[in-house]
């Protein structure tokens, strides 16, 4: 049994509740345990995962958050840099499932976050578990 850390950027609480429900369901259905921590925004997700990875307490990680396009370039910076940071962690051998939604509006986020629709939280947890399984084949 693996122990995972879900790290959520809880900027949009109602959307994150759906992402969390999907991630938790997927992890528990696979027979694993988890903890959850919260960071202020999507840019803090990679840093928090890096700190937690150094602790040795977790085998894999799930990053959850929602970035909705606004009127400024901030969307591109947050979406791109948070994804880049998570990819860097993955390339360093840390199993991370990326569940950061980058959408145009709240309606798109709801469809993607809702466990009864696209279940991107569950998908991110499944991706983290798949990477963990792959990592164990090479260890």
ZIUR-V131475 format. One record per residue. N is the residue number from 0. RES is the residue in one small letter. PHI is phi in whole degrees, 0 to 359 (none if undefined). OMEGA is omega in whole degrees, 0 to 359 (999 if undefined). Layout:
N;RES;PHI;OMEGA, N;RES;PHI;OMEGA
This chain:
0;x;none;179, 1;x;265;177, 2;x;244;183, 3;x;251;174, 4;x;245;171, 5;x;265;178, 6;x;245;184, 7;x;242;171, 8;x;266;192, 9;x;269;179, 10;x;285;178, 11;x;244;189, 12;x;303;183, 13;x;294;177, 14;x;282;179, 15;x;295;177, 16;x;303;179, 17;x;290;178, 18;x;300;179, 19;x;298;180, 20;x;301;179, 21;x;294;181, 22;x;295;181, 23;x;297;180, 24;x;300;182, 25;x;295;180, 26;x;294;181, 27;x;293;179, 28;x;296;178, 29;x;275;176, 30;x;85;182, 31;x;249;178, 32;x;251;183, 33;x;203;169, 34;x;232;179, 35;x;228;171, 36;x;233;182, 37;x;238;174, 38;x;238;185, 39;x;298;184, 40;x;205;184, 41;x;297;180, 42;x;294;180, 43;x;274;182, 44;x;300;181, 45;x;299;180, 46;x;296;179, 47;x;296;178, 48;x;294;178, 49;x;299;178, 50;x;297;181, 51;x;292;180, 52;x;297;179, 53;x;295;182, 54;x;286;182, 55;x;76;183, 56;x;276;187, 57;x;233;179, 58;x;267;181, 59;x;205;187, 60;x;222;176, 61;x;234;178, 62;x;259;181, 63;x;234;176, 64;x;179;180, 65;x;225;175, 66;x;238;181, 67;x;253;182, 68;x;302;176, 69;x;244;184, 70;x;267;184, 71;x;240;179, 72;x;285;182, 73;x;304;179, 74;x;304;182, 75;x;297;180, 76;x;294;182, 77;x;295;181, 78;x;297;183, 79;x;290;184, 80;x;287;177, 81;x;292;177, 82;x;295;179, 83;x;298;179, 84;x;296;178, 85;x;293;178, 86;x;296;178, 87;x;300;178, 88;x;296;180, 89;x;297;179, 90;x;293;174, 91;x;275;177, 92;x;93;179, 93;x;265;180, 94;x;290;181, 95;x;230;171, 96;x;263;184, 97;x;269;177, 98;x;246;176, 99;x;272;177, 100;x;278;175, 101;x;240;191, 102;x;227;179, 103;x;279;186, 104;x;202;183, 105;x;294;180, 106;x;300;177, 107;x;296;180, 108;x;296;181, 109;x;298;180, 110;x;301;183, 111;x;283;184, 112;x;278;186, 113;x;299;179, 114;x;301;179, 115;x;276;179, 116;x;244;183, 117;x;275;176, 118;x;49;181, 119;x;293;174, 120;x;294;176, 121;x;297;178, 122;x;297;178, 123;x;294;177, 124;x;295;178, 125;x;296;178, 126;x;294;178, 127;x;299;180, 128;x;293;177, 129;x;295;177, 130;x;294;178, 131;x;297;178, 132;x;297;179, 133;x;296;179, 134;x;301;182, 135;x;292;178, 136;x;288;180, 137;x;259;182, 138;x;271;999
